[in-house]
Structures are given as C-alpha cells and as structure tokens.
Amino acid sequence: LVGLPFVAKINIPTVIPLSLALGGLVLYVGGLILSYHVTCGSQYYRFELCYQPQYKNWAPQASSSPPISPTMTLTQEIVPACNGMKELRVWVNSTGNDPSGTTTLSLRAPTQQKDVVTQPFTNSEITKDNWLTVSFNPEWQSEDQLYILTIRGSSTNGIQAGYSLKPEYLTGRLYENNIPVGQDVIFQYGCIAGLQKLWQTGK
C-alpha cells in the first residue's frame, strides 16, 4: 500500500504505525496468555463448552476398567477448575456383553447434599471407543467444589471405561468398590465460559 501513488502523497505521522504495531503485539501476547495460562481462556474466541481436564498422555484405549457390574462400581472424585459446569462425559472402551443391560452415570455434590444428575443408558445405545455424555442444569459455582461421579452397571459383564495409564487427574481419586486405585477414569466436564457465558449471563 505504501508504494501506491495516492498513498505516497499522504503524510502519515510516525506514531500511527507504531501505535498499530504496539496494539497488535498486545493483542497477540494477550491471546497467548488466555490460550495457555488461563483456564478456559481460549473460549473467548468461540462459543463451545470449555472441556477439562486436558490430558497430556491421551491414550484412552490403552487401559480399561474392570467390567462395570452390580458387584463392580467406579467412583471418581472431580473438582472442576471452572464455574458453569453443565456437561460430563466418560470415555467408554466397550459396550458390554449384555445389550439389554444398563449403565448409570450419577453426579453428586456432597458438600451441598445435592444430586446433580442420574442418567441410565441401555448398553445397546453405548458406542465403543467414544464419549458417554450427560447434560444437566449449569452449576454456576462449580469451581473448586467437590463432585462425586459414580458409574454403576446392571449386567454381570457390563461396559469398560477408559483408564489413564497413571494418576493423571491429581485433584481427585478413583475408587473401585471404595478401594482407591492408582489410575483415573478418562473423563471431561464441560463448562460454560468465555463468549458463551457472556452471551447467556452478561458476565
């Protein structure tokens, strides 16, 4: 543009390009901070839910839970890092041998003595190597609050949930029949954040 004849006739003060360059640098650095150092900061660029945790060692099919059955219940402690939690999903590695059986996901907030959601799924509707998802009313004060995810099954040989290869989620523990184990269920919770939160709440 500077080389065009009509632009060459315009006297542009030096402070204008310097200000534009400085503004661009500030925006770029701000974007880096939001994307990599602020939980859910990248959601200010889009309207989707903010899904946490983000796994550094993503290998959900590498390890599985025992078959979930009436005699094997999984309990995972969850402490969200964001407010506005409204979705929870668990990675499933198998659909179970009994398609008529059911698998139930329950989420409870023990400090509030509140059952957030309880949702059964028939095993025939569960997709192998995929997320099993439940949605609920937004928990606007979910940040740093303890939630208990419980996974139960009705059939003797039910589904298997994906396990992390090592303790990946350090703010909560996994229990098999109330016995702590050194792994975690592969799960994510989704929070309303960023642009979507501004759109819905104005805050």
Summary of the structure (lengths in Angstrom):
residues: 203
radius of gyration: 23.2
end to end distance: 40.7
largest distance: 83.3
contacts: 601
relative contact order: 0.24
helix: 23%
strand: 33%
